[in-house]
Amino acid sequence: MYELAELKTQYDRVEYLQNILIERATGGDGDNHHYQLLRQEMLDSTSIKDMLPRWIRMNRSLDQFWQYIKNKYGTYRERRDFIWKELNPILSYLESGENHPAQKTISEALSNFDSESIHFAWSKALERKATDPEGAITLARTILESVCKHILDIKGISYNSQSIELSELYKTTAKELNLSPEQHHEQIFKQILGGCSGIVNGLGSLRNKLGDAHGKGKLPVKPQTRHAELAVNLAGSMALFLISTFEADKK
C-alpha cells in the first residue's frame, strides 16, 4: 500500500494512478480514495489537465470506472493495453519534461492569456513531442502565430490573415512591442533581439521542412523527439517573451 506522500514526482503519481486503474480493471479492488485524490490533483494541474483522457474526467470513482471498462473490453489484456496506451502520452511528457520548470511558467502564462486556443495548442504540443514529433513541430509554429495575431488584434494592427508568413507576422509584432533590433542602439540588445528573430524564422522553416502541414516527397525527412522538443520549447519561450512584453507595455 502506497502513501501518497511517498510519491514525490508527478510521474510517480500518474504511474500509481495507472496501477490503480489496472488493478480495478483486472479483478482487484484498487484504492478508490487514492484514485479520487490523484484524479482531482491531475484535473487541477495546469501542465497535464488537458492531456487527461476523457474517461478519467467522466469517471469520478473506481466503481464508475469499472462499469465503463467492463463494457468496453471483455478481457484483462485488452483493458491493460487500453489503460497503458491512454496514459502513455502523459507519462512520456513527464519523463522528458518534468525537470524543466520553465514549462510550468509558460503553461501558466498561456493559460492566463486571453485566448484558450493558444493554451490548448501548447498542451497538445507538449503531449505530442514524444509520440508525434511532426504534429508537435506544426503546433509550435501555430502557438507563435496565434500569439502574434492575438497581440496585433488587441492593438488594432491590420495584417493579411490568409497569407502572411510567420517571419513577417513576428516582424510586425516585434515592431509594435519595440522589440525590433533596429529600434535599439545598444549592441547587446540588437544581438539578442536579432537572435529572437532568427529563432522565429527558423521555427517557420522547420515546420515547412519537418512538420505535418505539407505533403512529403519520396524520401521525407523524419523528425525525432529531440527536434520536436527543441521546436516546442523555443516556441514556448518566445511566446512567453512576447506575452510578458505585451503585458508590460499595457501597464
N, C-alpha and C positions, 0 to 999 in steps of 0.2 A: 504494500500500500504506500503510495507516494504521499508526501506532504507537499502542498503546492509551494510552500516557502523554499523547498529544496531545489525547485526548478528555477534557476537564475536567469536563463535566457529565454527570449520569446520562441526561439527554435525548439527548445526543450518542451515548452508548454504546448506548442502546436503538435509536436510529436506525441506528447502524452494524450492530448485530445484525440488524436488519430487512434491510439491504442485503446482508449475507452470505447470509441465507436466500433472498432473491430471486435472487441470483446463482446459488446452487446449484439452485434450483427451475427456472431458465430456461436450463439447459445449461452453466453455468460450474462452476468447482471450489469457489469460496468458500475462506475461510481457516478450516480446521477447528480449529486451535489457538486462534485468537481466538474462535471460536464457543464452544468449551468453556469458556474463561476467562470470557467475558461471561455465558454461561448460569449458571455457578456463582455468579458475582458477584450476579446477579439473584435466584437462589434463596436467597442469604444476606441479601438486602436486606429489612429489616423493613417498608419502605414499599411495595414493589411485588411481593414474592414471591407474595402471594395473588392478584395480578392476572395472573400469567403464564398463558398458555394451557396446557391440559393436554398438548398435543402437544409443547411445548417441554420440559416436565418429563419426558416419556417418551423423547424422542429425545436421547440423550447425545452423539451425533456427527452430522456432516453426512451421512455415509453412511446412518445410520438415518433421518434426516430425508428423504433422497432416496427411500428405499423407501416412506416414508409419503406424501409429496406426489405422487409419480408415480402411485400407485394411487388417490389421492383425486380428482385433477383431471388431465384429459388435455391441456389447453392452457396455454401460458405465461401468457396473460392471466388465466385463472381462478386460477392459482397466485398471481400477483402480487396480484390483488384479495383473495384469501383472506388472505394474509400482512398486507397493509395493514389490512384490517378487524380482524383478530385483535389486532394490536399498537396500533391507534389509541387504545383506551381508556387504555393506559399512557402513550403519548406526550401525549395530551390532558391527563391528570392532571399529568404532569411539566411540561408547558408552562404550566399555570395555577398549579401548586402548589409547584414545587421551590424557589422563592425564599422559602418560608415555613418556617423552621426549626422552628417550634412543632409542625408536623405530625409531624416525626420524634419529638419528645418525647412527643406524645400517643400515637403508634403504639407506642412502647416501653412507656409506662405501661399501655396497654390490653393489650398482649401479655403483660406481667408480672402483670397482674391475674388472678384465679383462673378467670375464665370465657372459654373460647375463642370462644364465640358472640359476645361483645361485640367482641373484636378483629376477628372476621370481618365483623361488621356495619360497623365503622369502615372496613375495607379496601374493602368493596363501596360504601360511601357515597362514598369518595374516587374510586373508579373511575367512578361514575355521575354525578358532578357535571356533567360536560360533555355526556354522552351521554343521560342520563335524569334530568333535574332533579327530576321528580316522585318518582321512586323514591328519589333521594338525600335529599330532604326527609323522606320517610317513615322512612328508615333513621336520619336524625339524631334523630328522636324516639325510635326504638327503642333507640338507644345510651344515651340518658339514662335511659329507663325501665328498661333492663336493669341499668345501674349502680346505680340506686336500689334496685331489688329485690334485687340481689345483696348490697348492704350491709345491707339490712334483714334478709335471710335469715340472714346471718352473725351479726347481733346478736340474732336470735331475736325480731324485732318482727313481729307479725302485720299483715296488710293483705288487702284483698279483691283477689285477683289477677285476677279476671274483669272487674271493672267500675270499678276506681279510675282516676281521671283523673290525667294526668301532674302537674298542678299540686298535687293532694293528695298524690301519691306523693312529690314533691320536698319538700313542706312537712313530711311525716313524717320523711323522711331528714335534712333540714336540722336539724330539732329534735334528732334523735339525735346529730348531729355538732356541735351548738352553733353552728349557722350561721343560725338564725332572727334576723331583725332585733330582735325583742322580747327576745332573750336578751342583748343588748348595750346599754350605756349611752352609749358614745361615738358622737356623731352621724355621724362619717365611716364607722364600721363599719356602723351602721344603714343608711346610704345605700347603701354598696357591696353589702351583703347583700340589701337590698331590690331593688337593680338585678339581682342574680343571680336572684332570684325572678321578676322581671319578664321576664328573658330566657327562663327555662324556660316560663313561661306563654305567652309569645309563640311559642315553638317549637311548643308543643302546638296553638295556634290556627293557626299557619302550616301545620302538617301537615294539620289538618282542612280548611283552605281550599284549599291548593295541592298536597298530597300525593296519592298514588295509592291511598289506602286506602278512598276513598269514591267512589260514583258521581258523575257530572258532570251539570250541568244543560244547558240548551240553549245557553247562552253561557258555557262554562267559562273560568276564568282560567288561563292557561298560564304556569307559572313559567319564568324564564330561568336560564341558568347562574349568573349573579351571585346570584340568590335562593338557589339550592342551595348555592353556595359559602358564603354567609353562614350558612345554617342548619347546614351540616356543621361549619364552623369554630367556631361558637358552641357546638354540642353537644359537640364535642371538647374545647373549653376548659373547659366546665362539668364534663364527665366527669373531666377531669384534676384539677380543683379538688376534686371530691368524693372521688376516689380518694386524692389526696395528704392530704386532711384525715383520711380514714378510716385511712390508714396511720400518720399521726402520732398519731392518737387511740389506736391499738393499742399504740404504744410508750409 
